[in-house]
């Protein structure tokens, strides 16, 4: 079984069963994910913004080359639409992976806190309300997956 199919199976299992904990996450990062991360780092720099501004500054006087307002506008509209379309796809990939990583961390924190609360409730009989809080905390782990289904 390939790494990608195992990753796909794990991804499907995550949505069907228990929430994923950090120890369940593999270190495998697909080539597309690595590319998306590199693109995100590239476009988040100030000099990339400067390049975009320079593109507009170069485009503005290019009207004299095209001699036609429609062609002149079509050039910038097409270029910016293509760049925007591709960047949105790449940045969405990066954002989704970052959100998943944060969720895995929150799941681990909630699980550890629930274990601590369970231990505290079992040692002290006066802390009975803590058991209800443990149940609510454990129910909250993976809640984003239940609500988005």
C-alpha positions as CSV (number, residue, x, y, z in Angstrom):
1,X,0.0,0.0,0.0
2,X,1.4,3.4,-1.0
3,X,2.0,6.2,1.4
4,X,-0.6,8.4,-0.3
5,X,-3.3,5.7,-0.1
6,X,-2.5,5.1,3.6
7,X,-2.7,8.9,4.2
8,X,-6.0,8.9,2.3
9,X,-7.3,6.0,4.5
10,X,-6.2,7.8,7.6
11,X,-7.9,11.0,6.4
12,X,-11.2,9.0,5.8
13,X,-10.9,7.3,9.2
14,X,-10.4,10.7,10.9
15,X,-13.8,11.8,9.7
16,X,-15.6,8.6,10.6
17,X,-14.2,7.9,14.0
18,X,-12.2,9.5,16.8
19,X,-10.6,12.9,16.3
20,X,-6.9,12.8,15.3
21,X,-4.3,13.3,17.9
22,X,-0.9,14.7,17.2
23,X,0.7,11.3,17.7
24,X,-1.5,9.9,14.9
25,X,-0.4,12.5,12.4
26,X,2.3,11.3,10.0
27,X,5.3,13.4,9.0
28,X,4.6,12.8,5.3
29,X,4.1,16.0,3.3
30,X,3.0,15.6,-0.3
31,X,4.9,17.4,-3.1
32,X,1.9,19.6,-3.7
33,X,1.7,20.5,0.0
34,X,5.4,21.4,0.0
35,X,4.9,23.5,-3.1
36,X,1.9,25.2,-1.5
37,X,4.0,26.0,1.6
38,X,6.8,27.4,-0.6
39,X,4.4,29.5,-2.6
40,X,2.8,30.8,0.6
41,X,6.2,31.9,1.9
42,X,7.1,33.5,-1.4
43,X,3.9,35.6,-1.8
44,X,3.8,36.6,1.9
45,X,7.0,38.7,1.6
46,X,7.0,42.5,1.2
47,X,9.1,42.2,-2.0
48,X,6.4,40.1,-3.7
49,X,3.9,43.0,-3.0
50,X,6.5,45.4,-4.5
51,X,6.7,43.2,-7.6
52,X,2.9,43.4,-7.9
53,X,3.0,47.1,-7.6
54,X,5.8,47.3,-10.2
55,X,3.7,45.2,-12.5
56,X,0.8,47.7,-12.3
57,X,3.3,50.6,-12.7
58,X,4.7,49.0,-15.9
59,X,1.2,48.1,-17.2
60,X,-0.3,51.6,-16.8
61,X,1.9,53.3,-19.5
62,X,1.7,50.2,-21.7
63,X,-1.5,51.7,-23.1
64,X,0.6,53.4,-25.8
65,X,1.8,50.0,-27.0
66,X,-1.6,48.5,-27.4
67,X,-3.4,51.5,-28.8
68,X,-6.7,49.9,-27.7
69,X,-8.3,50.3,-24.3
70,X,-10.1,46.9,-24.5
71,X,-6.8,45.0,-25.2
72,X,-5.0,47.1,-22.6
73,X,-7.6,46.2,-19.9
74,X,-7.8,42.6,-21.0
75,X,-4.1,42.1,-20.4
76,X,-4.1,43.2,-16.8
77,X,-7.5,41.6,-16.0
78,X,-6.4,38.2,-17.4
79,X,-3.0,38.3,-15.7
80,X,-4.4,39.3,-12.3
81,X,-7.3,36.8,-12.6
82,X,-5.0,33.9,-13.3
83,X,-2.5,34.8,-10.6
84,X,-5.4,35.3,-8.1
85,X,-7.1,32.0,-9.0
86,X,-3.9,30.0,-8.6
87,X,-2.8,31.7,-5.3
88,X,-6.2,31.2,-3.7
89,X,-6.0,27.4,-4.4
90,X,-2.4,27.3,-3.0
91,X,-3.1,29.5,0.1
92,X,-6.3,27.6,0.9
93,X,-4.3,24.4,1.0
94,X,-1.8,25.9,3.4
95,X,-4.5,27.4,5.6
96,X,-6.4,24.1,5.8
97,X,-3.3,22.2,6.9
98,X,-2.5,24.9,9.5
99,X,-6.0,24.8,10.8
100,X,-5.8,21.0,11.1
101,X,-2.5,21.2,12.9
102,X,-4.0,23.7,15.4
103,X,-7.1,21.4,15.9
104,X,-4.8,18.4,16.6
105,X,-3.0,20.4,19.2
106,X,-6.3,21.5,20.8
107,X,-7.5,17.9,20.8
108,X,-4.3,16.9,22.7
109,X,-4.6,19.7,25.2
110,X,-8.3,18.8,25.8
111,X,-7.6,15.1,26.1
112,X,-4.8,15.8,28.7
113,X,-7.0,18.2,30.6
114,X,-9.8,15.6,30.6
115,X,-7.4,13.0,31.9
116,X,-6.2,15.3,34.7
117,X,-9.8,16.2,35.6
118,X,-10.7,12.5,35.7
119,X,-7.8,11.9,38.0
120,X,-8.7,14.8,40.3
121,X,-12.4,13.8,40.4
122,X,-11.5,10.2,41.4
123,X,-9.3,11.3,44.3
124,X,-11.7,13.8,45.9
125,X,-15.4,12.9,46.3
126,X,-16.3,16.5,46.8
127,X,-15.4,17.3,43.2
128,X,-18.4,15.5,41.7
129,X,-19.3,18.4,39.3
130,X,-15.9,17.9,37.7
131,X,-17.1,14.6,36.3
132,X,-19.8,16.4,34.3
133,X,-17.1,18.9,33.0
134,X,-14.9,15.9,31.9
135,X,-17.8,14.5,29.9
136,X,-18.5,17.9,28.3
137,X,-14.8,18.4,27.5
138,X,-14.4,14.9,25.9
139,X,-17.6,15.6,23.9
140,X,-16.1,18.9,22.7
141,X,-13.0,17.1,21.3
142,X,-13.7,16.6,17.6
143,X,-16.8,18.8,17.7
144,X,-15.7,20.7,14.6
145,X,-15.9,17.5,12.7
146,X,-19.3,16.6,14.0
147,X,-20.7,20.1,13.2
148,X,-19.3,20.2,9.7
149,X,-20.6,16.8,8.7
